[in-house]
Amino acid sequence: MTNEGISRRDILRTLAVTAAGGSVLQVIPAEAAEYVHQMVHKEKSAAAGGAYTPKYFPAPQYATLIALCDAIIPKDEKSGGAVEAGAPEFIDLLTSENEEYQLQLGGGLFWLDGLCTDRYGKIFLECTPEQKNIVLDLIAYRENAKQDPALSQGVAFFAFLRRMTCDGFYTSKIGIADLGYIGNTSLREFPGCPPVPES
């Protein structure tokens, strides 16, 4: 039971500060991430049209965040992707309470638009799908930053965003279902590991 003196904002700030060391699931329990998803769900249920209002990112950056989350974990025939799972909302809500996230993610989105403007004369969202893929391939691999130090900020940003997107996805109902996790369920029998093939 939550103490009356502790606000939702206090809980969020505690989660965001505790998670500052890296991937949320590496630092705080899955139950805490589930709480963030519940907060987003409550807000969307109460809002007209079921829309989430970003707490930190301005509209253009939030649209880029959505596009990047979709590129990291797109939906497929098996399940929804990061966007359907609420990863952008999860990331925005945690970022709104953590200055380190604000620097890494806000600065990274600004850097990404700058790179695209330098290369193609337009921001990331206005680039063609081929141009977006070229840029994402550049920042998706650490080796690229070793070859071109100018990419190091973008590589670090994208690595952090990937971890956050995965955390947001795999702590959501869609992500848990995608893993096939059945929870605390008793089984009539446990088949064990398959036998080792004989050589």
N, C-alpha and C positions, 0 to 999 in steps of 0.2 A: 504494500500500500504506500502511495507517495505521500510524503509529508506536505501539509498545506503550505508551508513556508517555502517549499522548493518549487520553482516554476518550470515549465516545459523548457524555457530558454536556458535555465541553469543546467538541466539534464543534458540538453544538446551541447552546450558549451563544454561540459565535462567529457562527453563522448568525443567531441572534436579535438580537444586538447590531448586526451589520452591517446587518440589515434594518430597524433602528429608524427610518430616515429616511422610510419610507413603504411602499409596495407592495413585496413581496418581489422580484418580477420586475424592478422598477426599480433594485434595488440589488445583488442577488446573482444569479449565473447560475442558469438553470433546473436545472442539474445538482445544485445545492445543495438546491433545493426537492424534486427527485426523491429525494435522500437522506432528507429528512424523511418522505416517503411510504414509503420502504423501511423506515425505522425503525418506523413505525406498522404496516406490513404484517407485519413480523417479530413484533412484540408480539402482534398479533391472531392470528397463526398459532400462537404458543406458548401463548396463553391458552385456558383451558377455555371452550368455546362460542364461541371466536373474537371475544370482546368486548374493546373498548379500555377501559382504565381512565384517566379524565381525570387529568392531572398537575397542573393548576392550578385549574380551575373546580370548585366544589362541585356535587353532582348537580343541584339545581334550576337553577343558572345554566347548567350544561352542557346541560340539556334545552331551555332557552330559546335557547342558541346553536344547537342543532340546528334548532329551529323557524325561527329567523331565516335560517340558511343555506339551508334548504329554501324559504323565501319569496323569497330573492334569486335562486337558480338552482334552480327546481323540475325534477323529471324530466319528460320528455315522451315522445312516441312515438318520437323519434329517439334519445335517450340518457338515461342516468341523470342525476340532478341533483347538486347540491353534496354532499348527504348521502351518496349512493351513491359519490361520488368521494373521500370521506374529508376534505372540507374542515373539518368541525368538529374532527376529530382533528389535522389539520395546524395549525389555529389554536391549539388547546389546547397542543400540544407546543411551538410557538414562544413562546406566551405564558408558559409555565412558566419560561422562561429570560430573560424580558425585562421589566424593571420598568415601562418605558413602556407596553408592551402591556397589562400588568396594570392599570395606571391607566386607560388608555383603554377597554379592553374590559370589565374587571371593574366599573369605575365606570359605564360606559355601560349595562351590564345592570342595575345597581342603580338608575340613573336611570330606565330604562325601566319597571321594576316600580313605582317611585315615581309616575311619571306615570299609569300605568294604575290604581294604587290611588287616586290623587286623583280621577281622572275616573270610574272605574267601580267602585271599592271592591274590586278584586281585582287580582292580579298578571297580567302579560302572558299567561302560559300558560293562565290560567283565564278569560280574556276570550273572548267569542264571536268567530267568524271576522270578523264585520262590525266589531266593536270593534278587533280586531287590525289590520284593513285601514285603519281611520281613523287609528290611531296611526302605522302605518308610512307612510301618505301624509303625515302631518305632518312626520316626520323624514327623509323621502326627498328633500326639496327644500330647497336652501339659501335660497331666497326666503322660505320660512316662518320661518326664523330671523331674517331682516331685519324681518319684520312682527311677530314675537313673540320677543324676545331670550331668553325663558325656554326656548325650544326649541333654543338654540344648542348646548348640550352634547349633546343627543340627535341633532342633525343631524351634528355632527362625529363622534360615535360611529358612527352608521350609515354614513357615508361611508367611514370607516376599515374597518369590518366588511365592507362591500361589496368593497373592494379586496382584503382578505385572503381573502374567500370566492372571489373570481375567481381569485386567485393559487393557492389550494388546488385549485380545480376545474381550471383550465387547465394545471396542471403534473401532473395525475393522468393515468392511462391513459385513463379515461373522457373527460376533457376534451380530451386530445390527439386521441383518436378522433373526438370531436365536431367538432373543427376540420378533420378530414379530412387531417391532416398525415401524410405517408407516409415521412418521414425521408430518409435518405441513400440514395435509390434512383435508379438510372439509368433514363432514359426513352429509348425508341427514337426518338421524335420529339417536338419541342416546338412545339405549334401557334401559340404566340405570341398576341398580342392580336387580338381581332376587328377587322375593318376599320372605319374611321370612316364612319358613314353619310353619304351625300352629301345636301346640303341642297337 
